[in-house]
Amino acid sequence: MKQELILASSSASRQMLMRNAGLTFSAIPADIDERALDEQLEQNGAGPEEVALELAKAKALAVSALHPEVLVLGCDQTMALGARVYHKPKTMVEAEAHLLSLSGKVHRLNSAAVLACGGEVIWQTVSSAELSVRSLSAEFVSRHLQRVGEKALSSVGAYQLEGEGIQLFTSIEGDYFTILGLPLLPLLTKLRDMDVIDG
């Protein structure tokens, strides 16, 4: 690693993906009010992809302002079913409602990544994936949530594909990294182009 890199996030899954890819970085969560920004963007008519990108930008720029000499990566993910944008469930009841609303339908995950340096955005991308949920009975969803427990509250869709959540799906179009919230392949390409990692 020729230039220091900061991940503007406390996300365990993003940190794991980056470590597994051989990246050296420090993690400093951005101090921004995501929900307030999110609501403002949605009120202004921003679509799910734009919301993900703007939140990723806000995170990268907030940390870049404090560490202007370092390359900062900001990330965000949104989930949408048609026009409805989902947010992380706050309770198990909400998680259950999320899963039942996705039953038998195809929803979309949008993962944005933004690199900032010196308080300016120098690169950005959004990758999307489409996920088909099988028809779920209320009884199955209840049993499923009892098994996975509070973990259901840690993701916007109330599922973890890397765990038992994979049982909810019939098909997935899009790459694994995008689904976990980090468009890793385009990011690695950019870091190689910038000579930040060995090409």
N, C-alpha and C positions, 0 to 999 in steps of 0.2 A: 504494500500500500504506500504510494508515493505522497499522497496528500491525505491529511486527516479527514475522516468522515464522521458525521454525527447523524444518528437516526433520531428525528424529532418525534419520538413515540416511546411509550412504555409497553407496547404490544409484544407479548411473549412470542406469538407465532411469527411476527415479522422479524424479531431478533433471531429466532431459531433458523428461519429461512436464510437470512443473511450470513449467520455463522456457518451454516451447512455449506453455503456457496463459497466459503473461504474469505469472506470480507472481514476486515478489522475495522471496528467502529466503536463509538461510545453512544449510549442512549440517553438523551435528555428530552423528556416530554415537554411539548410546547404548552405555555401557560395562556391558553385562549379559551373562551367560552364557546365551545363547539355548537351546543344546542342553540344559543342565541344567533350565531352566524348562520347556522343551518336554517332556522326559522325565517330569518331575514331573506336569505337566498330564495327559499321556497315562495315567500310572499311576493318576491320580485319576478316570479315565474321561471326560475331556473329549473332545468330538468335534472334528473338524477346524476347524469354524467358530469354536468357542470358543477353540481353541488360537491361531488367527490373531488373534482379538480380544485375548486376554490378553497375547500377546507384543507386539502393537501398543501396548497400554496400558503395559506394563512399559517399553518404549522411550520413549514420550512422557513418562511420569512421571520416569524416570531423568534425562532432559535438563531437564525442567521444574524439578526440584529444584535444579539448578545455575543455571538462568536463570528464576526465578519470575515476572519481569515480562513475559516474552515468551510468545507463543502457540507451542506446540510440537506438531508433527505426528508421530505415530508410526504406522508401517505394518508389516504383516506379511502373508505369504501362505502358505497351506497347500495341498497337493494330495492328493487322496484318490481311491482306486479302491475302491469299496465301503467296507469297514472299514479297509483298509490306508492308512496315512498315509505319504507319501513325504518323503524329505529329500534335499538336494542330494547328487548322487553324488560320492564322493571320488576315484574312479578311472575311467578309461575303461571298464574291465570292468564297474563298477557302472552306468555310464551305459548300456552295452549291455543289461544286465539290466533296467534301468528301461524302456527303449524296447520290449523284447520283451514285458515284462509288460503294457504298455499296448496292444499290438497287437490290433486288432479290437474294442476295448472303448471305453466312454465313461467318462472321468474328470472330476473336478470340481476347479476352482480356487476357493479362497475368499480374497478380499482384504479385509483390515480396515484401517480408518483411524481414528485416535483423536486428538482435539485436547485438549491439557492446558494449563492456565494456573495459575500459583501453586501447583503441585504437586497440582492436582485435575483429574480428567477432566471436561471440559465438553461433549463430544460424541463419539459413536462410531457406526460403521456397518460392516457386512460385506456385500460384494457377491459373488455367485458366478457362475461360468460353467461350462458343460458342453462338453467337447471330445471329439469322436469320432475315434479314431485308426483309420486303415485297416489292413488286414491287412498286416503287415510280415514279410518273410523275414529270416532271420538274416544272409543274404548282403547284402541291401540295407542293413540296420542297420549292418553292419560298414563298408560303403563310405561310407554317410552320415556316420558318426562320423569316418572318416578325412578326409573333406572339411571338416567343421566344426571338428574338433580340440578343443582344450581349452575352447572356448566352451561345449561341452556340459556342463561341470562348473559353470558359473555359474548354472544355473537348476535348480529342484527337479525338473522333468520331463525334464531333459537335452535340452531343445529351446529354440530361439528362434523364436517365431512371426514376429518381424519380419525373420527371415533365412530360411535354407534349411529350417528346421524346419517351415515352413508346408506343405511337401510331405508331411508325415506324416499330415495330417488330411483327413477327408471332410466334416465339418461342425463348426461352432462356434456355440454359443448363449450369448450374453452379450456385454457390451461390451468393446472392445479394451483400455480402460484397466484394467479389472478383471483382464484376462488378464495385463497387464504389471505388475500388483501394486499398483495405486493406484486406488481407486474415485473417480476425478477428478470426475465430474459431481455426486454428492452433496456432495463436499468443496467444490466451487466454490459450490454453492447455500448451504451453511452459511457460508462466508466472506462471501458477499454479505449474508446475513441478519444477520451480526454487524457489517456495515459495515467489514469488513477490506479488501475490494476493492470497486471501483466497481460499483454495481448498476444 
